[in-house]
Structures are given as C-alpha cells and as structure tokens.
Amino acid sequence: MSEALIDITNHKPAARETLLSAQGLCFDARGQRLIDSVNLEVATGRCTVIMGANGSGKSLLLRLLHGLITPSAGTINWRGGSLDHVARLQQAMVFQRPVMLRRSVAANLRFALKVRGVHGAERKTREAEALALAKLENLKDKPARVLSGGEQQRLAMARALISTPALLFLDEPTASLDPASSLAIERLIETARENGTTIVLVTHDAGQARRLGDDLLFLHNGQIAEAGPVTRILEAPQSEAAQAWLGGRIFVPDNPKSETI
Ligand SMILES: Nc1ncnc2c1ncn2[C@@H]1O[C@H](COP(=O)(O)OP(=O)(O)OP(=O)(O)O)[C@@H](O)[C@H]1O
C-alpha cells in the first residue's frame, strides 16, 4: 500500500493518529454538487497539499473541513469526535487575502488570544513571541490595514499560530506575494510544523507543494481524482485530470481530447 494518508480507495490508512477525517462529504449550492463524496484522512504532523484547477472546489473543501460551512451530506470527525466549537478552537485558517481587524498589529494578535481565553502575563508573552516570529516587532503599533500585502500575510500567519493550533488550514497563502515574502511565509509554515502543527495547504505552486508537502490530494470537479505522496503524484500522476493539469492542459471529462492552454 502507498504511504498516502488521504484514503480515497477504502484501503486501511497508515498507522498514524488521524486528526481529521471526512466521509462522503458533499456540498450543494443552487442545485449543483460542488463537493462530491470526498473521503479523506489527515494524520497528525503531516502536511497535506490540495491542488486542482480553478473552481475545482479546493476552497470549499477547506471551509467545510474547518466548519465554516455546513456539508449537504457526509460527516467530518475531529480526533474521532465531532467537529464542534471546542474542536474548531484547536484549528486556525489563513486565507489568500488576509482579513484584518481595524486595529493595530498587536491588537489583532491580542484578539486571537482573547477569543481563546488567554489573559494577563501569558497573553503578553505570546504576543511578543508572535511578533518576533513574524518579524513584526517594529510594526506592532501600526494599524494592521496599512501594512503591505506581505506584512499582512505574516501577521495573518502570526495570528493563526499564536494559539499553537493542532491544525492549520492555509488557502493559497502566498498567491499574491513576491518570492521573498513567499519564502517568509514558507519559513513560518516550517516553524509551525516543527512546533507540532499539522498543515493542510491549498496551493497552485508545484514547487511549494514539493518543498512543504507530504501528501497530495488532487481535486477535479469537486471529487478527489488522485491522492498519494506529493513527489509520486507530481512526477507520475495517474489520473487523467492530474496529468492534464500538471501538463498545462485543460481536462474536460466529456471531451477526451484535452486542450493545451
Ligand atoms: N456559496 C456558493 N454558491 C454557489 N457556488 C459556489 C459557492 N462557493 C463556491 N462556489 C462555486 O464552487 C466552485 C468551487 O469553488 P472554490 O472556490 O472552492 O474553487 P477553488 O478550487 O478554490 O478555485 P480557485 O483555484 O480559483 O481558488 C466554483 O465553481 C465556485 O463558483
């Protein structure tokens, strides 16, 4: 059996602790099935990368897994139990475009701690650590919304990591950043992993997937077309959808002659 921890074939998963799993997950909107019968398992300590064409359902899947939207069918389990409010506090999410409070950099960080009931001296210590981690000490009193895109994304990462989440969802966190800022975000992701945070990362960047990922889940039309180790899929994709996408082609299931873009 392959090392894949995302089980789409009903094989038994590898013997690692499952942090998050989904069974038969579906999401419908306006009469359309946008996420279709997704089964997956995310194991503790791994970095699972989700790739797929624009509109294949990557963001929707992350939102479902983080409990931001309700599935039309199927179940999501967190550490073997349900994905409730307490479970969600053990997770964090960073979006492509950071959503900042109209407050200072430091106040944005403090808010994340307040929500999780961290007060007093510990709040101060964690705030200082997060500012240092994201190299934002000199900007701590600035309004968060005037920061550059790269600085805002570092703040979004620091705010997500300040509570040392068990699982961090990242939705194209470097899509609008230059190479230096992207590298800074990748370093923060690596640090998070070293500190024990499990990662689920949506990216279109195969290099980033290779640098950071262990397992890859390839989505096509809301379904998992292929799942397995990142290097295996990037080097030798087996599904037509992944082959076409990685080869720079559009795959239209009803039209076997895929177009080159
Ligand atoms: N609330 C909604 N109602 C109806 N359709 C939606 C809704 N949310 C997303 N969609 C549609 O679902 C499909 C998947 O969207 P999603 O944002 O998950 O794609 P994606 O794979 O993340 O794409 P991209 O790579 O462009 O970010 C798209 O066709 C989108 O228009």
The ligand as an SDF file (V2000), in Angstrom:
LIG
                    3D

 31 33  0  0  0  0  0  0  0  0999 V2000
  -21.6070   29.6470   -1.9950 N   0  0  0  0  0  0  0  0  0  0  0  0
  -21.5220   29.2170   -3.2440 C   0  0  0  0  0  0  0  0  0  0  0  0
  -22.6210   29.1160   -4.0250 N   0  0  0  0  0  0  0  0  0  0  0  0
  -22.5530   28.6630   -5.2840 C   0  0  0  0  0  0  0  0  0  0  0  0
  -21.3940   28.2930   -5.8880 N   0  0  0  0  0  0  0  0  0  0  0  0
  -20.2670   28.3870   -5.1750 C   0  0  0  0  0  0  0  0  0  0  0  0
  -20.2560   28.8470   -3.8150 C   0  0  0  0  0  0  0  0  0  0  0  0
  -18.9940   28.8280   -3.3760 N   0  0  0  0  0  0  0  0  0  0  0  0
  -18.2330   28.3760   -4.4000 C   0  0  0  0  0  0  0  0  0  0  0  0
  -18.9960   28.1060   -5.4750 N   0  0  0  0  0  0  0  0  0  0  0  0
  -18.5500   27.5400   -6.7420 C   0  0  0  0  0  0  0  0  0  0  0  0
  -17.9280   26.2880   -6.4330 O   0  0  0  0  0  0  0  0  0  0  0  0
  -16.8450   26.0470   -7.2990 C   0  0  0  0  0  0  0  0  0  0  0  0
  -15.5910   25.7580   -6.4620 C   0  0  0  0  0  0  0  0  0  0  0  0
  -15.1880   26.9630   -5.8260 O   0  0  0  0  0  0  0  0  0  0  0  0
  -13.8440   27.0660   -4.9890 P   0  0  0  0  0  0  0  0  0  0  0  0
  -13.6960   28.4850   -4.5500 O   0  0  0  0  0  0  0  0  0  0  0  0
  -13.8480   26.0400   -3.9360 O   0  0  0  0  0  0  0  0  0  0  0  0
  -12.7720   26.6850   -6.0870 O   0  0  0  0  0  0  0  0  0  0  0  0
  -11.1830   26.6460   -5.9570 P   0  0  0  0  0  0  0  0  0  0  0  0
  -10.7590   25.2900   -6.3880 O   0  0  0  0  0  0  0  0  0  0  0  0
  -10.7580   27.0990   -4.6050 O   0  0  0  0  0  0  0  0  0  0  0  0
  -10.7720   27.6960   -7.0740 O   0  0  0  0  0  0  0  0  0  0  0  0
   -9.5340   28.7440   -7.1800 P   0  0  0  0  0  0  0  0  0  0  0  0
   -8.3270   27.9110   -7.5060 O   0  0  0  0  0  0  0  0  0  0  0  0
   -9.9440   29.6230   -8.3160 O   0  0  0  0  0  0  0  0  0  0  0  0
   -9.4360   29.4760   -5.8690 O   0  0  0  0  0  0  0  0  0  0  0  0
  -16.7240   27.2560   -8.1950 C   0  0  0  0  0  0  0  0  0  0  0  0
  -17.3540   26.9660   -9.4060 O   0  0  0  0  0  0  0  0  0  0  0  0
  -17.4860   28.3510   -7.4400 C   0  0  0  0  0  0  0  0  0  0  0  0
  -18.0530   29.2760   -8.3290 O   0  0  0  0  0  0  0  0  0  0  0  0
  1  2  1  0
  2  3  1  0
  2  7  2  0
  3  4  2  0
  4  5  1  0
  5  6  2  0
  6  7  1  0
  6 10  1  0
  7  8  1  0
  8  9  2  0
  9 10  1  0
 10 11  1  0
 11 12  1  0
 11 30  1  0
 12 13  1  0
 13 14  1  0
 13 28  1  0
 14 15  1  0
 15 16  1  0
 16 17  2  0
 16 18  1  0
 16 19  1  0
 19 20  1  0
 20 21  2  0
 20 22  1  0
 20 23  1  0
 23 24  1  0
 24 25  2  0
 24 26  1  0
 24 27  1  0
 28 29  1  0
 28 30  1  0
 30 31  1  0
M  END
$$$$
